[in-house]
């Protein structure tokens, strides 16, 4: 938590024959529960029938206490999710 209004965040997804969706979620709660997370706009990749083998680099702005990746894995592998503030 950096107490700045518009921090720029970067996330890199790496997939190996991945079918499903992955997205970034954030919260302002210091001790978040299941209902405290919100999807961050324009961070979702994938779909029900797409097979992904690429790297995807996305940037987004915001101020969050916690960041996490949420996914729905149907097949394949999420090789990595790398995050940088």
N, C-alpha and C positions, 0 to 999 in steps of 0.2 A: 504494500500500500504506500504510494508515493505522494499522496495529497496534491496531485496536479490534475487539472481539469481534463486535458486532452492528451494523455500519454499515448504514444504510438506503440502498438504491439505487433509483432510478426510471428506467424506460425507457419511451419513447414510440415506438410504431411507427406509420408513416403509409403507407397502401397506395393503389394505383390499379389496380383490377381485378386484384388479386393472387390467384392460386391457388397454394397451396403451404403450407409451414410456415416459421416463423421462431421462433427461441428464443435465449436468452442462455446462454452458457457461461462458466465461470470456472476459474481455476487458482491454486494456491499456489506454483507453480514460478516462479522468477525468469526463467529462460530456457526456456519450455515447448516441448516437442516435440508432435507430432501426438497422441500418446496421453495427454497430461497434462491435457486439458480434460474437464470434467464439466458435464452439463446442470444448470442451476439450476432447481429445482422451481417450477412455476407461472409460467413465463415463456414458454411455448410458445403460439403463436397460429396459427390456420389449420387446414387439413386438405386432403385430396386432392380434394374437390369443392366447397369453399366459395370464393366470390368475395368478397374483402374490399375495401371502399372506405372504411373507417372509420379513425379514429385509436384506438389502444389504449394506455392508460396503465397500467403495472403497477409495483408496488413489491416489493422482496424484501430480505431481510436477509442479511448475511454479511460475511466478511472475505476478500478476494481480492487477489492481486497483479495479475492481469490479468483483464479482462472482454472478451468478444467476442460478436458476433451470428453465429449460424450459420443457414443457410437452405436450403430446397429449393424452388427457383422452378420452377413448372410453366407459369405464364402471368402476364401483367401485370407490375406494377412495384412494388418496394419504394421508395416515394418517399423515406423517411428512417427512420433509427433514431437517436433522440436519447437520450443517457444522462447522468444526473446523479447524483452522489454526495452 
